[in-house]
């Protein structure tokens, strides 16, 4: 299809769009998103596209599509820009810092036709933000959010995990965003069973960037990922072994510290232990359902956004097969 | 006999040191219950 083809114009009017959903990317996460959407809406049209062979700004296969899920290996910003500019809402599971930053920055000018752009709809960023908001609702004031993740989904996710340990880690404190060497800052994190305890390290993840936008008054935000000695030792080399088709059970752990209504210090901890691809797909599919039933506003939506129905979103994620857990028995400070 | 006396002295010193740490220590008792528990989200 060439640029002059008038039939290539897409409808940007949300009224004429149905509930068809496009899923771009056919990896572990993409396949599970499709399964969940088919389960939730039997008979719903799901368009599967490969961004490498399809011009997303022109293809007519997106004409009746309301929402597109970007589940291919990043970067996502070019595809997201092409889709939202033709009025298609976008749910991105991208987790590269520069990519997420780019999508957040262009969202103000590029979103048109009532489209919604969800940046960070995977396990992290994504589920971590939703859990952080759920935990923050139990406190009167939130000071600190600390996120730890363990595990990877498919091969693309494993490669991103490898890159993240060799990059520049981003955290936030009273002085602003702070960068550190990825692979530093070891901390033992106890994930929900059956994952248990793993040493976690700073890594190049966009969690602090995203959470600071939705929790602007929080003074400390950190993110770590689990790694073993071999991961850290070889992080600056090419991957020595081919990535596995899918990792084992992964986990996220979100710790929120703050004060209760009486001013007492409180720490609340939540998490999940689940296949990473399943958790990411459940989160992305829940955002899709939220867009389709009108629960999300148009414009940029970040995980943990105070303006959206976070509790409803979390219920949807749980219904898609992710078991939320909370840590109890924490000694008070 | 000398060896036995030394062993007894070492054992007594160890017991006394452990008892002192146990009684005077300020580390507190680690949590004896709790852990990860599934959360039931209320329906609206």
Interface residues (C-beta under 8 A of the other chain):
Chain A: X192 X193 X270 X271 X311 X312 X314 X315 X318 X323 X324 X325 X326 X327 X328 X329 X330 X331
Chain B: X28 X30 X31 X33 X34 X35 X36 X37 X38 X39 X41 X43 X44
